[in-house]
Structure formats: C-alpha cells, structure tokens
Amino acid sequence: MISGGWVCALHVRTAGLGGAALGSDEEEAVYLAYVVIDVLTNQVIGEREYAVRPTRRPSEELQTGQPLDVVVQQFDEFVRSLQVDPHSPLFRLVTDGQPPLRQCLHPEACSKELDLPTYYARFHDLRKEYVRAYTLRAVTPRAQPAPPPPDHPTCLLDMLNYLGITPYAGENFYASEVKDMASIIQRIIADGFRLELPETIDLVLETGICSKDDEIDGNCIVRARGLPWQSSDQDIAKFFRGLNVAKGGVALCLSPQGRRNGEALVRFISQEHRDMALKRHKHHIGPRYIEVYRASGDDYLQVAGGATCEAVAFLSRGAQVIVRMRGLPYDATPQQVLEFFSTGDDPVNVLDGAEGVLFVRRADGRATGDAFVLFAKEEDSPKALSRHRKLIGARYIELFRSTTAEVQQVLNRSLETRTSQASTPSTASAPAESLLPVALVPQHVITSGTAKDCVRLRGLPYEAQVEHILTFLDEFAQNIVMQGVHMVYNAQGHPSGEAFIQMNSETSAFLCAQQKHHRYMTFGKKQRYIEVFQCSGDDMNLVLTGGVTPATSPKVLSPGTLLSPPPPAPRLLAQHIAHQSLLARQHENLLLSLRPPLVPLLPYVRAPSPAYPVQMLPQTQILPTKRSYDRAFTQTEAPPAKRQYVQQQITPSLSLPMLSYGTSAPVFSYANTSPMLSPFNTLPPTLSAALPAGYGTGLSAALPSTISTPFPGSLSMSLFPTYPYYPGV
C-alpha cells in the first residue's frame, strides 16, 4: 500500500509491435519516457524521455540515442537529483499493462546481460489499479452515479473516456501516452484511491519439490522445445525472464535413456503469465529459436512429480545447486566424490558431506554410473562445473547443472523398473526369440525412399551414446541431418550395438561408409572396430519394422526420441536378416568351391585349309564373388533365372556341334540339348590349308579323356561347356 511517496509512469516503445503484442516480436526498445509524481501533493515533479539506440540491429535513425544500460543509469541519476531515493519502497513504477516490463525491458536486459536496478522488479499495472478503483467501487460515492466502467480496459482511451479526461494533444507525439498515464494516475489519487496491487518480478528461480499427489493447474504449463541440450533450469528461467515461474517449476524432459532431449515443461504462477510465455514462441537462446506450446498438468506431473521418499529426503536438504555426475566408475564411493570436488583448484564442499551424494542404481542394485550432488550456494556452481571431464581413476566424469525434476525423473524410472520386474510372475514364459518388441514412433519421424543417404553402424559398444557416435564419425558428423541418429534397442530396452544415421546426401553416406568401415571406436578402455554400411531409408525401415509392409503397419524406431516407454511392436527381423546374410556368404563359398575350373579353350580347326581360318573364342567372364550389402535387406530372393547367353563371334558360314565334359551329368545345364547350329559333314572349300598335316589328331590326344565325343574326322563336338545350376546365384 502506498499512502505517500512517489510513483513514476513508465512508457516503452520498441522497433516492432505495440499494444498487447509489445515485445512478442523480440524487438529492442528504442524509446523510454518517465513522469515522476509526488503522491502527497499529487503533482508532477519531473519528466524525462530517452532515445535508446539498438545494439543488435543498429538503426541509422537512432544513432543519436544511447544504449539501454546508459539510459537506465541516466534516469537513476535524474531521480536522485529530485531528492528521491529510487530504491526506497515508497518509489514505484506504473506501466500500462504487463508487457513494458515483463515482455520488453527484463527479457532484453537478460539477453544483453544487463542488471536492471531493483525498483524495475516491482511496479503497478495501471489497468488493474483502474479496475480496482472504479469497477469495484473503492472510491467515495459521487452525487450522481456514473455508468459502469469496462471490466477490462483494452487501452488508455477506454479509461480516459470513462473518467472524462481529454487525451493529450500536444506536439510531442511520442510523449502522448506517458502524459495520458500521468493524467489517469493523478485522477485516481485525487479520487482517494491508494495503489494497493503491487506486481513483482522474480529474478531468481526458487527450488521446490513436486509430488505425484499435488494438484497442478493445467492452465499454467507450457512446453519449450529446441533447447540446447546443456541448458539448465536457470537458463530456461532466464529465457522466460520477467515472468514468474513457480517454485521448482522447470522440469527438463529426459529420453528413455536418461538423457536430455531438448524439451522442458515450465509451470508459471498464473494463467496470465502462461499466456505471456506463449507469446515468446520462436524467441531465441543464442542462435537457437525456442518453440513454446501449451501443456497439461498431467504432462508436468509425469515429468516432475516424485513418488520416492529417497528423492524427497535428498532434495529437502535446502541445496541451491544440484549437479549431475555421469560416467562414474561402477564401484565409486561417496568419499571419492567428495575428494573429486574438494581437491585441485577452486575446491568446493558438498552439502552435508556424504549425505549430499545420491547414486542412481538399476533395479538389481547395480550402479548406473550416474550420481547427483548437492551444493549449498549458487556461487558453488561454477566451481563444481569447472571439474567437467576431470578423472576419477581412469574414467573422465561429465558434469551438468541439474534440477529437482530431473532427480525425480531418474529415480521414478528406477522405481518403475523395480515395480514392473517385481510384478512379473516368475513362471511367465520368455518371449519368443523372433519376437522383439520395439518402440513405435510416428511415421514421419523415419526417412524412406531408395536413395542411399543413410549409414548403418554395427558392433557398437553397449555403453556408446550419441556423442560417442559423433566423435567416431569425426568430420562426417557435420553431414548428419537434424535428429538423424537412431539407436536400436533390444526387447529389454538395452542397446543392441546398432545404429542408423541419416546423412544429408548419398555422397556423404558413401564417403562415410568408405572411410569409417572397420575403424576403431575407443570407449574408455575398450576398442571396438565398427562396421559401417551405406543403405537407404527403405532398408532402414525394413529392419525397424521387422520386414512388414510400411503401408499396412506403422514404422518402428528405437525409443530414443520418446518421452515414455512405448508399447511393444510387431516382429523385428534384424537378427533373421543377419542370419540370412551369414548363410548367403556360406552358400557363396560353397558355390565357388563347386564351380568347375575354367579350362582355356583351344582354337578349333579341322585341317590346314584356306577355306577354314582359325577361330578364337572370347574368354568366359567370371561371376563376381562378393554379395552386395543391399541383398542383406532383401526378404525374398528373386525367382531363379538362367544366366544370359552371350553370342559368340563366329563366322555365320561355320557350323559347330556341341561338346560337354565332366565326370557326371549336371543337375541342370545352361547348354542346349541339341546343337545350336546345324552340323555339317563336308568341309567348306575356304578352310585354310596352311596348318600341318595331322594337326587334328594331335589335338584330340591332348584333350582330357572325359570329353564325351572324341575328335572325329567329321566335326561333332561343342565348344560350350556346361555348369551346374544353383538357385540364388
């Protein structure tokens, strides 16, 4: 309540939109105007207006203005020159609505890392004070009752018309609104009303614990997407600076693997603040724009609600900072964690010693390598985080600023795993080996098509995560599309050692597969060589959907992009495909071992005669001995087909008989059972006589005895050998 002191009307203009949309376009302030009024005398004691020069996008028209921090400092000095202490509780700012301070000055100052004076964190909303004064009849009754005022004035003109005040019509167009505000304030004071609805702006996010049994107003929740993965709750609160977030109201969302997925649920103190938060859709944190959508109370409870006494006892110690440790040795002890932070440069003490360390364990009691550590003061945060990637033993430790909601999520999932395992009957039959339930995701998440712009990684360490894959791919990681890394998990939700990567082009995928195939990935003390294959979106979908037709069943993917454990899906035939590939390679080796050797064919001649020149046949081509990787994705082999017959370049006038060789008859032969060309009994007169006599007899003796037809005087042999036919070749 202000019964004396001073109030200051504040008007803000930006380079963009005005009115109710002020600040929603993230434009900088370009004009500030102040009018200081003495409440006791109800007189204006000072006026100032300032041109503010933008710094992100300089304007040629505002080069004479000053930066925002200079303007704020100049007004502070001006107020002190009036013998008024601006930091006194008797000095308050008054704005026309919420946006000037909540949507403009505070967000801009936060993005520019400016510290506004404390009196900018308390103000009066002129519209709310007007409604309280006249709509609720909190003034002395007049002789003649006035018409009822509007419950929610939309602009200054509504209030001026009701109060019968003539709008400012001076030459200074920019100062017209702040002068109209001053006239309304003076009228309210003259009518005997006291400013009793102060507004405050929280500059620090307070910690708090949320339980599963709490009642959450669903009209106060928003979902923020596209956050940098290393963002903390304080970073998200800074993005919404000017709006009051509830205690512990920032809940970072985690993937099923316990890693941040770039989303957060934020709970505000009222629907009014939630509505202003929605207007920050596609505002920026650094170079990234953030999407802001509505969310429900159930969504918030699912992420931030706790159900374990262990988490409540841990979070109730009054810590200001929570740090998450990742990559700890499985046998790490609290004493090792305490020494990790208390040694080296800038030592920092953990709150309550060993009681301030909480290890995360699996359902069977095994350590996960994660832990949460409490610190007493905000100043301890940079000291603790400075040990990021320092060693405990032979393991480097990753450190992240954490939240109470993240602690709740991690422990809740551990509890759900224990509960699900405990509720499973011991006599339950194990799932069939060929049925591997996987996670379902919307179809648009997965790529498709025959373009080979994907790569498949096999043989990954089970502990490998996305960042390890990016490190392994090295320079090719920059060619990965957004959210293009897909991990494959088995029926128990554990990594299977495979991953699919979506690249931005076929060339990138080809070079990646060529350069990284059978290269080693170093993970801790392990060294594993990784198989890298180029494949297409259809190949990727074929494995993820278990070989079913995409048009008749949904595509499946690893649950890495989901927020909660998904239901089981149809069959996943990845193991079957790998088994088929192995059988195919074994089958090919068998074919190569059974294939008859290639015997060089001698030129066929009858006798030296100029009528029959010597004819040489082209060498038979050898079939490729390697299967392509694409055939590993093929579920059904193509129908058997005969090998294409290649016409031999023989003079049409020369007719040749057939010749077959081998110790046994073939199963199936590509050769015809009848001569391809009609046999002849007489020699053409054009056969060359240059060959020596008896050449044919010597050639017949040199051929193997397995040839079915001897070398007769009349030609009746074939120069086309036959091969056994094996399906699939």
N, C-alpha and C positions, 0 to 999 in steps of 0.2 A: 504494500500500500504506500502510495506517495501522497502525503498531505502537504509537502513542501519540496524544496529543491528545484531541480531543473529537468526539463525534457527537451530533447533535440529531435526535430523532424529530419529524417534522412530519406533522400530520393536517389535512386541509382538508375542509370541508363547504360545499356550495353550496345555493342556494334550490331546486335541482332534483333531478336523479337522483344516485345514489351508486354505489359499487362500480365495476365495469368501465365503466359508462356515465357516470362522473363527467366533467362538462364537455361531454358531447356535445350537451346541450340549450342551451349557450351562456348558462347562468345564472351570476349573480355569486356570488362567495364570500361566505359570511355568518359563518364560524367558522374560526379558526385556533388550533391548540394545539401547543405546543412542550415537549419534555422534553430537557434537556441532560445528557449522560452523559460522565463522565471515563473515558477508555479505560484509563488506567493503574490506577486504583483500582476501576473498574467500579461506580461509584456515581453516583446521580442528584444533580447539583449545582444544578439549577434547573428550575422548571416555570412555564409561562405559558400562558394561554388568552385569546383576544380575540374579542369580538363585532364583526363587520365590518358596517358599515352600507352597504347597496346605494345606489348613486347614480343608476343608470339607471331603476330602478323602486323607489322608496323603499318600505320596509315599516314599518307602524305598530308592529310588534312589536320592531323592531330600531332604534328611534330613539336608544337609549342607546349604541349602538356607535359606532365611529369609522370614517372612510373607510379604504380599503385602504392608501393611502400613509402615513397616520398610524400604522396598526398596524405596518407594516413598520419604520418609524422607531423606534417604541417597543420592538420586540423587539431591534433593533440596539443600542439603548442598554442594554437589560437584559443582553444578552450581555457587553457591555463592563464592566458593573458586576460581573460574575463574574470579572473579570481574565482574560478570554478575548478574543482578537482574532478576530472572525468572518471577517476577510479572510485569515487565515492558511491555508496549505494543509493544516494539521492539523485544521481545522474543517470538517466535512462534514454536510450534511443527509441524513436517511434517510427515505424515504417507502414507503408500502405500494403498490408498483406504480408505473407511469409517469404516470397521469393527474393526480395532485395538482399537479405542477409543469408538465408538458408540456401538459396539456389545460385547466388551470384558471388558475393564477397568471400564467404568462407570456402566454397569449393575452389575458387580461383586462387585465393591465398594459399590453400593447401597444395595445389598443383605447382605453385611457384615457390613453395617452401618459405612462405612469409608468416610471421607471427603477428596476428592482429591483437591490439590491446584487449584486455579482459572485458571492457564495457561493450564490446561488439558481441559478446556471448549472452547478453541479457537485453531484452527490448520489449516493447509493447506493440501489438498488432492493432493498428488504428481501427480496422473493421470490427474486430472483436470488442474493442472498447466501446465503439459506437453502438453495437447491438446490445451490449450490457447496459449502456446508459439509457437508451431510448426504447428498445424493444421490451426490455424487462421493467421499464418504468422506474428506474433507480434515481429519478430526479424529482425535484419539487413540483407538485401539480400546478399546471397553468390555469389561468382564469377560464380559458376556452380550450377543451380537449383537442389535441392535434390528431390528424389522421394517423393510423398505424404505419410505422416505417417498414421498409422491407426487411425481412428476417436476415437475408444475406446480401448486403450491398455488393454489387459487382465492380463498382468503380467509384472514384471520388465524386463524380457528378451526381450519383444517386444520393449520397449523403448531403451534398451541397443543396440540392433541390429540396430535400425534406427539411433541412434546417433553415432554408430561406436565405442562404448566403450566396452572394454574387460571385461567380468564378473570377479569378484573376485575369485581367485583360491588358496587362502592361506590355511593354516592348520586349521584355526578356522572355522569349517563348520557352526556353529550357527550364527556367525557374518557376514556371507557372504551377506545376504540380506540387512542388515543395511549399509554395506560398499558400496554395489551397489546403494542404495538410495543416499548415500552421493555423489557418483560419478555423478549421474544424476543431483542432486541439483547444484553441482559445475559447471557442464556444462551449465545448464540453466542460472546461474548467469553470467558465462563467455560470453554467447551469448547476454548479455544485457537485459535479461528479469527480470521484477520485480514481486514478489509474490503479486498478487492483488485479489485473490479469497479466502478470509478467510472463514472458516467454524466456526460456533458457536454451542454450545450445551446448550440448555435451561435446567436449573436446577430447575426452579420454574414454575409451571403451572399457567398461567395468566387467569383471569376470563374474560368472554366475553358473549355477548348475541347474539343469533341466531334467525333470523326471518323466518317465513314461506316463505317469498318472496326472501330470499337470494339464490344465485346460488352456489351450492356445487359441487365441482369436485368429481365425483364418484370414481375416481382412488386413492383417498386419505383416504378412510374409511375402517376400519376393525371392526369386531365384536369379542369381547372377551367373552368367556363362561366359566362357572365354577368358577366365582369369589366368594370369601367369601361374605356372604350377608351383612356384616357390612363394606365392603370396601367403601372408599370414592373416590372422583375423584383424590385426591392426592396419594392415594395408587395405583390406576391404572396408574397414570403418573409415579410413581416410578417403576412399573413393566416394563414400556417402557422407562426407563431412558437411555439417550444417543440419543434418537430420539426426534425430536421437534414436540410437539403437538400444534395444532392451539389454539388460544385464546378461552377458554371455550369449548375445543374440546373433553371433556369427558362427555358422556351422559349416565347416568345409566338408564337401562331399568326397567320399572315397570310392575307388573302384573295388570290385570283389577281391582284388589282390592287396588291398590296403593302401593304395597309392592315390594321391590327389588327382582328380580328373578335370580340374579347371572350372568347377562349379561350386557354388556356395548358396546356402539358404540364410537369409537375413531377416531377423524379426525386429520390427520397429515398435515404438511405444503406442502408436495410434494409427488409425487408418489414414489420417491426414498426412502423416509422414510417409506412409507407404505410397500414397498417390503421388507425392512429390518425387519419391525414389523411382517410380515408373517413368517419370519424365527424363530420367538420366539414361534412358535406353540409348546404347551406342555412344556413350561418353567414353573417354579414354583413360587408361592407366599406361602411361608412357606411350608407345606406338600402338598398343592393342586397344581395340574398342570392345566394350563390355556390353553384352546383351542382358537386359533386365526384364523379367516376366513375373506375372503373378504366380503364387504358390499357395498351397493349403496348409492348415495347421497339422494335418496328418503327415504331410511331407516333412515338415520340420521335426515333429516328434520321432519319425522314423530315423532321422539322421542324428539329432541332438539329444533325444531322450535317453536317459540312463536307467538301467534296471539292476545294477550290481552295487552291493554295499562296499565292495572293494574300491570302485571308482569314486563313490561318494566320500568315503573316508580319505582317499588320496587327494581329491580336489578340494576338500574342506579345510585344508591347512592354510589358506589365505595367501597363496602364492600369487605374485603379479605376472610371472613369466613361466611358461611351460615350454620345454624344449624336447623334441622327439629325437632319439638316437636310433640310427638304423645301420645295420651291418656289424653288430656286436658279435664277438665270439659266443658260441652257444654255452660255454661254461663261464661266462663273465659273471663277476660278483659285484655287489654294491660297493665294496671297497675299491675295486678297480675303477668304477665310475667316478667315485669321489676323488680319487687321485688324478683321474683324467682331467678334471676341471680345476683342481687345486694346485697343480704343478705347471711350470712353464711361465710364459709371460702373461701378465694380467690375470692372476689367479682369481677364481670366483668360488664362493662356497655354496653348496647345495643346501636348500632349506631343510632343516630338521635332519640333516645327515642322511643316514641310510634309509630313514623313513620317507625321504623325499625322492626315492628312486623306485619306479614301478616297472618290473619286467613283464613283457607280454609273452604268454605261453599258449601252446596249442592245446587241443582237447586232451591229449595224452600226457600233458605236463611238460613236453619238450619246449625248449626256448625257441622263439622265432627270430632272435637277433634284433628285436626292437625293444625300446625302453622309453619311458617318459621321466623327465627330471624337472623338479620344481626349483624356482629361484624367487627370492623374496622381493626384489626391487626391479623396476624397469631398467635401471642402469646396468643390471647384471646381464641383460640380453646380449648386447654387442660383445661383451667379454666371453660369454659362453659360446656364441656362434662363431667367434674367431677361431675356435678349435675345429672347425669343419674340415674333414678329411685328414685329421691327425690320427695317429696309430694307437691302438691298444693291442699289444703283441704284434702280430703280423697282419692285422686287419685294419684298414682305414675306416673311420667312422664318419657317417654323414649326419649332419645336424640340421634341424628345421625348427622354426618357431611354430609351436602347436597351439591348440585350443582345447577347452574343456569338452567341446562337442566331439573333437577327434578322439580324445581319450575314451569317451563314451562309446563311440562307434566301434573302435578296435576291440574293447572289452566285450561289447554286446555280441559281436560276431564270434568271439571266442566262446561266450556263453551259449549262443545258438548252436554252435558246433557240438558242444558237450551235450546239450539237450537232445539234439537230433540223434546223436550216437547212442545216448542212453535210452531213448525211446524206441530204438530199433530192436526187434526181438532177435535173440541170439540164434534162433532156428531159421531165421529168414534166409532164403536161398540167395546166393550170389548172383548178380546179373550175368546174363549170357555174355560170352566173350565178344560176340559180334555186335552186341548192342551197347553202344557207348553214348549215354545221354550227354548232350552238349547244350549250350545256351542258344536261345532264339533271339534274334535281333531283327529290326525292320529290314525289309528287302533293300531299301535304298542305301543302306549302310555299305553293302558289299558291292564291289565292282563286278562287271560282267563284260562279255564280248570275247572275241577271238584274238584281239591284239595282245601280244606277249609283252605287256608292260608291267608284269609282276615278277617277283622272285620268291622262291620257296627255300627256307633255311631248315636244314635237318641236322640233328646231333648237337643241339644247343645244351649247355648245362642247365639242369633243372632250376638252379637259382638265378639264371640270367633274366634280366628285365629289359625294358625298352631301352634304357640308357646304355646298357651294355651292348645291345644290338647296334645302336647308333655309333658307338665307339668302334665296334668291329667293322662296320661299313665305311667308316672314315669319310673320305671325300664324297662317296656316293650317298651319304645320308642327306645331303642337301637336295638331292633329286627325289626324295620321298614326298608324296603328297600329304596334305594335312590329315592327321589321324589315319595314316596309311600303314601303321604297324599293327598286325593282328596276331596275337599269341594263340596257340592251340592248346587246349587243356583236355585231360582225360576225364573219365567218369567221376572220379573223386574230386575234381576241381583242381588238380595239381598240373603243373606244366608238363607237356608231353615231349618237350625238346624240339618242337617245330614252331615255325612262324611264317606268316605270309607278309610280304612287303609290297605295297603299291607304289610304283615309280611313276614319274611324270611322262615317260616315253618308252618306246620299245628299245631305243638305243641305250638309254640309261640302264634298263634291266639287263640287256645283253652284256654291256661292259661290266656291270656289277657281278653278274654270274661268271664272266670270264676271268675277272681279276681276283675275286674273293673265293672261288671254289677251292675247297681243301686248304684254305688258310686257317691259321690257329687263332682261337679266341682265348685270351688269358682271363681267368676269373679266379681271383685270389691265388691259391697255389695250383689251381688246375689249369691245364692246357688241353683244349679240345679242338680238333680240326672240324670245320663246319662244311657241310655240303650245301652248295648254292646252285639252284637251278632256275632257269628262266621259264616262266609259264604265263598263261593268260588268265583273265578273270573267270572264264568258264572253267578252266582247270581248278582254280581256287575254289569256286563254288561247288565243283564236283566233289571235292574232298570234304568240304564243310557241310554239305547237305547229304552226304552219305550215298551219292550216286542217284538220288531221286530226281525226277524232272522238276526243274525250277518252276514251271508253270503250274504244277499241281501241288507243290508243297513249299513251305517257306524256307528261305536260306538260313543257314545256321552259321554261327561265328563264335569265336572264343568270347567268354563273358567279360572281356576287358573293358568294354565301353558301357557296361550296365552298372546300375546303382545297387541292385539287389540280386540275390541268387535266382536265376531263371528256372523255369520248369524244364524237365527232360525233353529231348527232341527225338526224331526218328533215328535210324541207323546211321552210324558214321563208318564208312568203309575204308578209312585211311590205312588201317592195318591190312585189310584184304588187298588193297591196291599195291601196297609194298610187297605183300606176299606174291601177288601175280607178277610183279616186276622181277622178283628173285627167280621165280620159276621160268620166266621168259628168258632170262640170261642163262640159266642152266640148260634150257632147251636149245638155245642157240649154240652153246658149246657142244652139245650132243650132235647137232646138225653139222657143225664144222668138222667134227671127228668122223662122221659117217660119210661125208661127201667124198666121192671118188676123186682121186688125184687127176689133175689136168695133164694129159699127155700131149705133147706137141704133135700136131698133125703134119704128116709128110705130104708134100705135093703129090697128087695122084697123076700117074702117067701110064700109058699102055705100052707104047713103044716109041722109039725115036721116029718121029714123023713130023714134017712141017705142017700137017693138017691139024695136029693137036698140040698147041703150045702148052707149056707147063702152067698150071693154075695154082695159086697160093691162096688159102682161105684166111680170113682175118682171125686174130686170136680171140678166144672166147673171153668175155668180161666176167670178172669175179664179183659176186654179190657182196654188198657191204657186210661187215662182220659186227657192227655195232647197232644196237637198237636206239632209237631216239627217245628222249625223255618224255616226249608227248604221248608215246604209246603206253606209258605207265599210268596215264589218266584215262585210257580207253577201257570202258567196262566190257564191251563185247568186241571180239575180233571181227574183222571184215570177212565176208564169205570167201572161201578159197577160190583162187583163180589161177589159171595156167600162166606160166611165165611167157611173156611176149616173145613170139618167134621173130628172129632177126633174119631178114632176107640176105642170103649170101650173094656176093657179087660174082656170079658165074655167067659165062657166056651162054645166052639162051640156046644156042645151037648144040650145046654139050649136055647130054642127059646122063645123070649119075644114079646108080642104085643106092640102097640103104645098107648100113653097116651098124651092127650093135655088138657091144662087147661087155664082158663081165662074167663072173663065175656062176651067177644065178639070175633068174629073171627078175626085173624090178617090180616093185609094188605097183607103181604107176609110171608111165613114161610120157614125157612131152613129145617124143618122136612119134611119127605116124606109123601105122602097121603096114602100110603099103608104100611103095616108092613114091617120092614126091614128084619125080619126073619119070616119064615112061622109059623103060630100059631100052637099050639098043644092042643089036647083035653085030652090026657092021661098023667098022671104023670109018669116021669121016675122012675124006681124002685130004683134009687140010692138016692132019696130025704131022707134027714135025718129025723128020727122020734124023734129026741131029743127035738124039740120045743113043748111047751104045747098045749093042745087041745084048739081050739077056738082062736088061735093067729091071724088068718087071719080076723076073724070077728071084733075083737077089733081094728086092724089096719085100716080096712075100715071105721069104725066110727070116727077115728081120722083124716082122710084126709078131706080137705075142700070140701064143697058141690058143688063147681064149677067144680070139676072133672067130665068130660063128662061120664066116664064109672065107674060104682060102682065097688067095689071089689068083683067080682063074684067068683063063685066056679070054673068056668073054666077061666083060665088066658086069658085076652084080653086087658090089659092096657099096655101103653108105659111109660117108664121111661125117655123119652127125651122131655123136654119142648120146646115150640116154642117161637120165639121172633119176634116182628115186624121189618121189614127191612126199613132202612132209607138210601137213597143214600148218599155217601160221608163218610160213617163210615167204 
